[in-house]
């Protein structure tokens, strides 16, 4: 199985384009890698 995701800056851009306001983001470590968690609010 292959998982792929964009970087945090790209997600923040997409959220803003969707009229959501990113509030904060965190890096969630997971084994040897990890992923971003972003809290966004509807504008």
C-alpha positions as CSV (number, residue, x, y, z in Angstrom):
1,X,0.0,0.0,0.0
2,X,1.2,3.5,-0.8
3,X,0.2,6.7,0.9
4,X,1.0,10.1,-0.5
5,X,0.2,13.5,0.8
6,X,1.1,17.1,0.1
7,X,3.2,19.2,2.4
8,X,1.7,21.4,5.0
9,X,2.0,24.7,3.0
10,X,0.1,23.1,0.1
11,X,-2.7,22.0,2.4
12,X,-2.9,25.4,4.0
13,X,-3.2,26.9,0.5
14,X,-5.9,24.5,-0.5
15,X,-7.8,25.2,2.7
16,X,-7.6,29.0,2.2
17,X,-8.8,28.6,-1.5
18,X,-11.8,26.6,-0.1
19,X,-12.6,29.7,2.1
20,X,-11.4,28.0,5.3
21,X,-9.0,29.7,7.7
22,X,-6.2,27.5,9.1
23,X,-6.0,28.0,12.8
24,X,-2.9,25.8,13.6
25,X,-1.0,22.9,12.3
26,X,1.0,20.1,14.0
27,X,3.4,17.4,12.8
28,X,2.2,14.0,14.0
29,X,5.2,11.6,14.1
30,X,4.3,8.0,13.0
31,X,7.2,5.6,13.1
32,X,10.0,6.8,10.8
33,X,7.8,9.4,9.2
34,X,4.6,11.3,10.0
35,X,1.9,13.6,8.7
36,X,0.4,17.0,9.2
37,X,-2.8,17.7,11.2
38,X,-4.4,21.1,10.4
39,X,-7.3,22.7,12.3
40,X,-9.3,25.1,10.0
41,X,-12.4,27.2,10.6
42,X,-15.1,28.1,8.1
43,X,-14.8,31.7,7.2
